[in-house]
Amino acid sequence: MLHTRILIADTAEQAGKLAADEFEAVIAKKPAAVIGLATGSTPLPLYRELIAREKAGKIDFSKVRSANLDEYKGLAPDHEQSYRKFMQDNLLSHISIKPENTIVPLGLAEDIEKMCQEYEEKIESWGGVDCQLLGIGHDGHIGFNEPEDHFPAMTHEVKLTEMTINANKRFFDSIDDVPRAAITMGIGTIMAAKKIVMIVTGADKKEILKKTFWGPVDPQVPASILQFHPDVTLICDKAAYPFD
Ligand code: GLP
């Protein structure tokens, strides 16, 4: 809790606008900023706002680079439920960012370890992530870093927990279609970002939000490590904020 700045919005829509202010400021200061992006329903209001702000001439994405947190193992980039497709549909295809300046882990890589290594190297060659966006899973996962007995450092393959598979089944035809594994930036990769913006909205996230920032730092609640990051902005809506 030492360094966390907290902004409380009335609604999820407004939380998206507050998050857009953060990204707008980062890009205004550094037009070739490296932004870390996330999937899930939480960032959608932010992405809509970023698209609108570029159309209104307030942000210019033409020099920005983006690195996504994670991808399902085994899904092709153009698969309906792949995170690459999600990013194209909800943000990247609608802004002026150059396709070659956007990276998402490759779910179909033959040599996953090599791909993970190259992913880290690419981010490093860009000078690291300037501003990383995060959502949170109900078990406290960030990216796809699930509860474990340690904090994994680098981009790596993970097995998804039953809770995450269940939470994400709403996007697939049946639970059997949900991939059981994924590739995710590590906790170390995330913590290396210069600035972190986490958005948490909805009453169903209240309990995990409380554990994350007001409980002990514990790898069983992966997001709790954020208490040790020097520049975190937590943006939540009233429904998710754990205190009255
Ligand atoms: C997935 C993603 C996470 C995301 C989480 C929560 O598991 N890998 O990055 O934060 O879902 O998603 P939602 O925002 O839809 O609750």
Residues whose N, C-alpha, C, O or C-beta is under 5 A from the ligand:
A	BS01	GLP	A38 T39 G40 S41 T42 G135 I136 G137 H141 G143 F144
